[in-house]
Amino acid sequence: MSDEFKVIQPTTTVYCKDRGEGWTLTGITNINEYTSVMFNGVRHTLPAKEIINTLLPAQLERENN
């Protein structure tokens, strides 16, 4: 994966198989940072790489099905 990507805005919807649908509480401006994601009222701090490589594609797949 390239270190270049579009800035991910706060409140971007994501999906995790274990936690369900959630959203970013803060934006992502760098692939190497951590950001907060809310799942079912619980705040989680996750690496941006996980959000970009796993959670965003999972949400896009759900939206397309």
SVG drawing of the C-alpha trace seen along z (x, -y; Angstrom):
<svg xmlns="http://www.w3.org/2000/svg" viewBox="-27 -15 31 26">
<polyline fill="none" stroke="black" stroke-width="0.4" points="0.0,0.0 1.1,-3.5 1.6,-5.9 -0.3,-8.5 -4.1,-8.5 -7.0,-10.9 -7.6,-12.4 -10.3,-10.4 -12.8,-12.8 -14.3,-12.5 -17.6,-10.6 -16.6,-8.3 -18.6,-5.0 -16.5,-1.8 -17.4,1.8 -15.8,4.5 -17.0,8.2 -16.6,8.4 -17.8,5.0 -20.3,4.1 -20.7,0.7 -18.9,-2.3 -17.6,-5.7 -14.4,-7.6 -14.4,-10.3 -11.3,-12.0 -9.9,-12.4 -6.9,-10.5 -4.2,-12.5 -1.3,-10.0 -1.1,-6.2 1.1,-5.9 -1.2,-7.5 -3.9,-6.2 -7.5,-7.4 -10.6,-7.0 -13.5,-4.9 -16.9,-4.5 -18.5,-1.0 -21.8,-0.5 -21.1,-3.5 -17.6,-2.3 -14.6,-4.3 -11.6,-2.4 -8.2,-3.7 -7.1,-1.9 -4.1,-2.2 -4.9,-4.1 -3.5,-1.2 -6.2,1.1 -9.0,-1.4 -7.8,-2.1 -6.8,1.5 -9.6,3.4 -12.5,1.4 -13.2,-1.0 -13.1,1.7 -15.4,3.8 -17.9,0.9 -17.7,0.3 -18.4,4.0 -21.5,3.9 -22.8,0.8 -22.4,2.5 -24.3,5.6"/>
</svg>
